[in-house]
Amino acid sequence: MSPASSTFRALRHHDYRLWAGADIVSVTGTWMQVLGVNWLILTLTGSATSVGLSLVMQALPTLVLG
């Protein structure tokens, strides 16, 4: 079995393909939201510090619970 075929072996399963496609859409939407919020903060305040604080606050739950 070649390395390429073993790498993508999971894609042979329909349910995994559905999950992987949905995950790509979800992650894309999450990053679009993060970008949009931080762009809005930069536009309204003009402050890079505010953008940095916003990023810290967005990551805080993951950092604390992780």
C-alpha positions as CSV (number, residue, x, y, z in Angstrom):
1,M,0.0,0.0,0.0
2,S,1.5,3.4,-1.0
3,P,1.8,6.1,1.7
4,A,-0.7,8.3,-0.2
5,S,-3.4,5.7,-0.1
6,S,-2.9,5.0,3.6
7,T,-3.0,8.7,4.4
8,F,-6.5,9.2,2.9
9,R,-7.9,5.8,3.8
10,A,-10.5,7.3,6.1
11,L,-12.0,9.2,3.2
12,R,-13.3,5.9,1.8
13,H,-16.1,6.1,4.5
14,H,-19.1,8.1,3.6
15,D,-19.8,9.2,7.2
16,Y,-16.2,10.5,7.7
17,R,-16.4,12.4,4.4
18,L,-19.6,14.1,5.7
19,W,-18.0,14.9,9.0
20,A,-14.8,16.2,7.4
21,G,-16.7,18.4,5.0
22,A,-18.8,19.8,7.8
23,D,-15.7,20.4,9.9
24,I,-14.0,22.4,7.2
25,V,-17.1,24.6,6.8
26,S,-17.3,25.1,10.6
27,V,-13.7,26.0,11.0
28,T,-13.9,28.4,8.1
29,G,-16.9,30.1,9.6
30,T,-15.2,30.3,13.0
31,W,-12.1,32.0,11.5
32,M,-14.2,34.4,9.5
33,Q,-16.0,35.4,12.7
34,V,-12.7,35.9,14.5
35,L,-11.4,38.0,11.6
36,G,-14.6,40.0,11.4
37,V,-14.8,40.8,15.1
38,N,-11.2,41.9,15.2
39,W,-11.5,43.9,12.0
40,L,-14.5,45.7,13.5
41,I,-12.6,46.4,16.7
42,L,-9.7,47.8,14.8
43,T,-12.0,49.9,12.6
44,L,-13.9,51.3,15.6
45,T,-10.9,51.9,17.9
46,G,-7.9,52.2,15.6
47,S,-6.0,50.5,18.4
48,A,-3.8,47.4,17.9
49,T,-3.8,47.0,21.7
50,S,-7.6,46.6,21.6
51,V,-7.3,44.0,18.9
52,G,-4.7,42.1,21.0
53,L,-6.9,42.3,24.1
54,S,-9.8,41.0,22.1
55,L,-7.8,38.0,20.9
56,V,-6.7,37.2,24.4
57,M,-10.3,37.4,25.6
58,Q,-11.4,35.1,22.8
59,A,-8.7,32.5,23.6
60,L,-9.1,32.8,27.4
61,P,-11.8,30.1,27.9
62,T,-9.7,27.6,25.9
63,L,-6.5,28.5,27.8
64,V,-8.2,28.3,31.2
65,L,-10.1,25.1,30.5
66,G,-7.4,23.4,28.5
